[in-house]
């Protein structure tokens, strides 16, 4: 498990971010340390310069013959100051006159030297930084300060930065493990769900935590896909059952007709009639299979690539021109209400098929003399189509089922039909991202197709 955690992308990302953070912190520490060191030492040298100025002023303003004495007095006064860490030296030639440093070889300018009694560079931080200059040809003065306090402060700063870096590293490592564990937990949930579905438990779904992060959105999409697949599987099972049920009757009729012709037909006319009846039954079966194939092709979305802008008002007018003679023959007055030119993205032939099937359904299920309304328009920013009749309508309990394949309100199935007309309408609407709503027309049925 630990190896899996370390190998996850979330842990790798956390490690990369940690390295970037550590690198930036190291650069920041180096900059801060350089600024701190420069500031401390510049301040120290400024104080040393002030002391040298005071000593030089005392030497320069002393009466003749008292110069050395005044410089010595100034150094003694400085050394008596409380909490003084400064070091001084005033010497003439090799002879020490004043100060707390032993005589040394005169050097001018800024330089470092070891604290007396210690070895320079022994690592304890005791190093003197100061400045020397000559007050006269053989009178030399040096003022400096022990860097121990400065070095200790800088070490403390470095130690604090080191603790921060270590704590950051531990937190980043722990955070990476926690992130990896949470990531693996979610991935394992997805994996377990997929395996369960592969084993036949089609109702299992990926648990969703409610947080809309990347994995949460992925889980929602996968669950939606699984819902769709389960619905298709259930639909496939239902279709298989319905095909077996609906095709059994015409196939049985076909067999009886052929068997009757074989046993009872005595003339050529009898055989011809039997063959004609068998052909009619075969045509009906082929019509059913063609409708099933067309529904499958539409649901597969194979024609989405050919979608174009289609004006619903022009589509409605074309349907009126085609169906007006048919409606006159069946004595169903057709009332067409094309709204303003509303374009929708879709396939004109499929949309013509949708309207045609709704009109055919209205013709077959309404008595003669009842009007049929075909309407298009725009409402609440959505294009719509309406086909309304004044027939018997559909009971509310059956309005969802009539859109399924082979569903027929007449359970005996004695009247012609396959129960695929509205299924084809539903398939066309779905491929166009449209919503079908069946409502009561008081009396009759009102079919509303709303396009997104």
N, C-alpha and C positions, 0 to 999 in steps of 0.2 A: 504493500500500500504506500509506503514512504517513497519508494522508487517511482510509483505512478504519479504521486504528488509533484515530485521534482521534475518529471518529464512533461508536465502540462504546459500549455502555452501561457496560461495566466502566471505560473511560477516563473517562466522564462521572462515574460514581460516585467514582472516585479523585480527580477534580478537585474535586468537591463536598466530599469529606472533607478534601482539602487546604485548601480555602478556610476550612472550619470550623476546622481545626487552626490555620491562620495567624491567623484572627480571635481564637481563644482565646489563642494565644501572644502576640498584640499586647496583649490585655487584661492577660495575666499580666505581660508586660514593663512595661507602664505602672504596674501595682500595685507590682511589685518596685522599679522606679525611684523611685516616689514614697516608698516606705518607706525605701529606701536613702538618698535625698536628705534626707528628714526626720531619719533617724537620725544621719547624718554631721553635719548642721548643728546638731541638738540637742546632740550631744556637744561640738561646737566651742563653742557658746554656753555650755555648762556649764563648760568649761575657762576661757572668758573670764570667766564669773561668779566662778569661784574666784580668778582673778588679781585681779579688781576687789575681791573681799572681802579678799584679803591686803593690797592697797594701802590700802583703806579702814581696815582694822584698824591697819596701821602708822601711818597718819595720826592715827587717833583715840587711839592709846595713846602717842603721842610727848609728850615734855615740852613745856611752853609755849614756843613760839618755834621748836621743832624739827619741827613737823608737816610742813612742806613738804620739809624735808631728809629725813625718814624715808620719805616717799612716794617721793622721788626715788631714795633708796637701794634701796628695794624694786624699783622699775622697773629700775634698773641691774642688780641681781642677777638678775632674770628674763631680761633680755636676754643675760646671760652664760651662761645655761644652754645645754648642747650641743644641737644639732639643733633650736634654737628657731625656729619660724616665726611667732611672735607679733609683732605690731606694737603699739607703745605711744606714748602722747603724754600729757605732763603740761605744762600751760601755765597761766599766770596772765595773764588778759586776753589781749592779742595776743602775749605773749612766751612762747616755748617754754622750758620748764625741763628736761625730760628726754624720752627716747624716740627712736624712729627714724622718726617721722612729722613732717612740717613742721606748723607752727601752722595751725589752721583755725578756721572758725566753729564754736563749740561747739554740739553737738546731743546731746540725751539720748535714752536708749533704744537699741533695736537699729536698725541701718541699715548700708548698704553704701557703700563709697567706692572710687574707683580707686586702684590702686597708684601711688605717686608716679612720674612720668615716663612713665606709660602713659595711654592714653585709655580711659575706661570703655566697656565694650561692644565692644572691638576684636576679641573672639572668641578670644583666646589663653588665657582661663581665669583670668587674674590679676585677681581682685576681692577686696577686703577686706570681711569681714563681722565686725562687732563691736558694742560697746556703750559708750556714753559716759554719764558722770554728773558732777555737780559735787560736789567734796569740801567746798567752801565757796562763798561768794558769788561770788568771782572766780577760784577754783582749779578747773580742769577736767581730768578724766582720761578717756582713751579706751584701751580694750584691744580688739584684734581679731586676726584671723588670715587669711592669704591662702588663698582657696578654690581655688588652682591644683591642689593635690594631690587635693582632693575632686572637682573637676571632671574631672581626668584619670582618676580611678578610675571615676567615673560614665560617662565616655566609653568606657573600656575595657569596662565591663559592657555598655553599649549595643552596642559593636562585637562582643562575644562573642555577644550575643543575635542580632544581625544575621547573623552567620555561621551560627548554628544555624538561623535561619529560612531562609536561602538554601540551606543543606545539606538541610533538610527539604523545601523546594520542589523541589530537584533530585531528591532521592530519591523524592518522591511522583510527580513527572513520569515518572522512569524506571520506577518501579514500575507506574504506570498503563499505560505502553507495554508493559511485559512482561506484565501481566495481560491487556491487550487482545490482544497477540500470541498468548498461550496460548488465550484465548477464541476468537479467530478461527480458530486452528488446529483446535480441536475442532469449531467450527461448520462449517468447510470440510470436515472429515472426514464429518460428518453429511450435508452437502449433496452431496458427491461420491458417498456411498453411495446416497442417494436417487436421484440422477441415473443411477447405474449400474443400479439396480433398474428405473427407468423405461425403460431401454434393453434390459431383458430379462435382466440378470444377477441372477436372483432369489436366488442363493446368497450374494451380498455382504452383509457385516454391518458395523456401525459398530465400529471398534476401541475397546476398553475398556482404560483405563490401569490399572485395579485400584483406583484411589482412589474411594471412595464419596462423591463430591461431587455437586452438583446435576446437572452434565452427565453424570457417570458413571451416576447413577440413571436419567436420561433416556435415555441410550444403552442401558442394560439393558432398559428398558421398550420402546423402539423395536425392539431386536433381538428381544425376545419377540414383539412384534406381527408383525415380518417373518417369524419362524419360523412363527407361526400362519398368516399369509397364504400362505407357501410351501406349508405342509402342505395348506391348503385348495385351492390351485391344483393341487398334485399329486393331491389327492383328486378334484378336478373332472376332471382329465385321465383318472384311472383310472375315474371314474364314467362318463365319456363312452365310454371303451373298453368298459367292462362292459355299458353299456346297448346299445351297438351289437352286442356279442357275445350278450348274453342275450335281447334282443328279436328278434334276427334269426331264431332258431329258431321261436318261436311265430308270427311274421309269415310265415315261409316255410310253416309248416304251414297257416296260415290261407289263404294264396294257393293252395296245392295243393288244399285242401279245396274252395275256391270254384271253382277251375279244373276239378277232378274232377266237381263237381256240374254245372257247365256242360256238360262233354263227355259225362258218363256217366249223369246222372240222367234217368230216363224217366218217373217218376211223381211225383205230388204228395208222397208220403211220402218219396221220395228227396231232393227239394228241401227238405222240412221238416227232415229229419235233417241235411242239409248246413248249413242255416241255424242249427240248434241248436248244432252243433259250432263254427260260426264265432262265434256269440254267446259260447260258453264260452271260446273263445280270446280274444275281446275283453275279457271280464270279467277274465281272468287278467292281460292287459296293463294294464287299468285299475287292478287291485289293485296292480300293481307301481308304476305312476305315483303312485297315492295314497300308497303307503308312502314313496316318494321325496319327495313334497311334504310329508308329515308330518315326516320327518326334517329337511328343510330348515327348516320352521317351528320345530321344537324347537331346532335348532342356532342359529337366529337369536335365541333367547331372548325371543320375543315374549310368552311367558306368565309371565315372571318377575314382572311387576307383580301377578299374581294369587296369588303364593305365600302360603301360610298355614301355620300349625303343623299337621302331620299326625302322628297317633299311629300308629307302625308296628305295634303289637300289634293295634289295631283294623283296620288295613289288611289285615294277614295273615288275620284272622278273616273279613273280608268276602270275600277271595279264596278262602278255604276253602269258604265257603257257596256261592260261584258255581261253583267247579271240582270240588266233591265229586261231583256226578252225572257230569260228564264223565270224571273219573278212574275212577269205578266202571265206566262203559261200556267204557273202554279197558283195564280190569283193571290199573290202576296205583294201588296203595294210597298215599294221600296222608297223610303224617305232618306235622302242623302243630305248631310249638313257638313260640308267641308269648311273647316275654320280657316284662319289665316295661314299663310304658307309657313309651315313648321318643318324644318329639316331634322331628320334623325339619321344617325350613323347606322347603316345596315345594308342588307341585301334586298333589293327591290322584289326579286322573284319570291324569296321566302316570305316577305311581308305580304305579297299578293296571296300566297298560299294560306297564310294565317287568316286574312280577312275572308278568303273564299271558304275555308273550312267553317268559320263562324257563321257565314251566311247559309251554307249548306245545312248546318246543324239547326239553324232557325227555320229553314224551309221544311225539313223533315219532321220537326217536333212541334209545329204550330198548325192549327187548322187553316183551311182556305179562307181568304178574306181578311186575315189578321196582318197588320202592317209590320214591317221590319225597318228599324232605324239604323243608319250607318253614319257615324259622326267622327270628326277629328278636330283637334284644337290644342290649346296650351292652357295649363292650369298650374299655378304655384311654381312656374318655371319648368314644368315637365310637359312634354308632348304626350298626347293620349289618343287612343282609338276606342270607340264604343260601338258595339253591336247589341241592339236591344230588340226584343220581340214581345208579343202578347200571348204567348202560349201558356202551357201548364207550368213552366218554370222547373227548377230543380230544388228539391228539399235541401235545407241548410246542411243537414247531416251528410249529404252526398256531394256537396260542392267541392270538397277537396279530392274525393275519390274519382270524380268524373275526369279529372286531368291525368289519371293513371291509365296505363295501357290495358286494353280489353275490359275496362270497367263498363258495365251496362246496367242501367236501372232496372231493366226487365230481366229478372233472374232466369226466366224460362228460355230466353234467347230465341224466341220463335220468329221475331221480325228480322229482316235483313240488316246487316251491319256487323262491324268488327270491333267497335269500341276504341278505335284508334284516332278518330278525327280530332278530338280535343287533346289527346296526347301529343299529336303533331303540333297543335297550336301551342301547348305548353313548352315543347322543345324549341320551337322557333322563338318564343318569347324569351326563354332562358338564354339562348345564344345571343340575343340582342340586349341582354341585361334589363329586360322589361319585367314588370310584375303584373300578373293576371289577378283580377278580383271579380268574383261572381256574386251578384247581389240580386235582390228581388226587384222586379220592374213593376209590380202591383197592377195587373198580373203580368206574368212572364219572367223572362230572364234578361238581365243586363250584364254584359261582359265588358269590363273596363281593362284595357291594356295600357299601362303607364310606363313610359320610357325614361330611364335615368339620364 
